[in-house]
Amino acid sequence: MKILAAGDIHGDTSLSEKLAEKAEQEKVDLVILCGDITFSEKSTEGLIEPFVKKNKKILLIPGNHETIATADFLADAYGATNLHGYSVKIKDIGIFGCGLANIGVSQLSESEIFSLLKKGFNKIKDSKKKIMVTHVHPANSLMSKLTKFFPGSTGVKRAIQELKPDLLLCSHVHEAENMEELIQNTKIINVGRQGKIIEI
């Protein structure tokens, strides 16, 4: 499976267009948006539609710039799937996620983050490959050292340690775009605004 994963679009419709073009050129099977799709929910127009026009399957989660309701609206309006506390199985790959963050207006507690991830994981735990999708990065990661403003999540770190996904896709820390690291056997990728092509 070939995936285009991106985050932190922040309402930039021209960026959505560019990412959709990239998805088409790279012939990806799936687009995953790791939150902060809108800029403080000011407008949802033109952010998901470019991917739909390219006939791409879309999974998304809310970031700290939008509510679950906005993510649900975007998913319903464009035939995408909101992975927040949910999961999907595509062939032998299970994908589960938790949006929002441990800061911001719609913030979650660390125990809520872990519980939502575990809820999604439980439905795909027998998958050959498991991909976890979050907005926020794990605590004590290299990414967390690049920012003083956005604390890493102990809930995400616990999910890595206990659920052992093969891959974690996140965004949130703009300075960490394209950064990759390993925690235990989980590969963590900050997919960033320009998007990352991942082959599973």
FENHUCOR-V137893 format. One line per field, one symbol per residue. phi: phi as a letter, one per 40 degrees, with the letter a starting at -180 (. if undefined). psi: psi as a letter, one per 20 degrees, with the letter a starting at -180 (. if undefined). Layout:
# FENHUCOR-V137893
phi->???
psi->???
This chain:
# FENHUCOR-V137893
phi->.bbbbaafcfgccccdccccccccccfccabbbcgfccbfgcabcgcbddccccfccbbabcbcbacccccccccccbgcbcccgbabbbfbbbbbaacfacbgcbcbccccdcccccdccdcbccccbbbbbbcccccfccccccaccbcccccccccccccfccabbaagccccdgcbabbfbccbbccgccgbcbbb
psi->pppoprrlhljnhhgggghhgggghilqhqppokrlgrnkkhqipjhhghhghjlqppqrqqbjiqrhgggggggghjkrpojokrqqpockpppqrpbbrjraglqqrhhgggghghggghijijqgqpppprgqrqqkrhhiiiqihoqrphggghhghhhlqhppprdgohijpjpqrpocjppppohrhiqpppp.
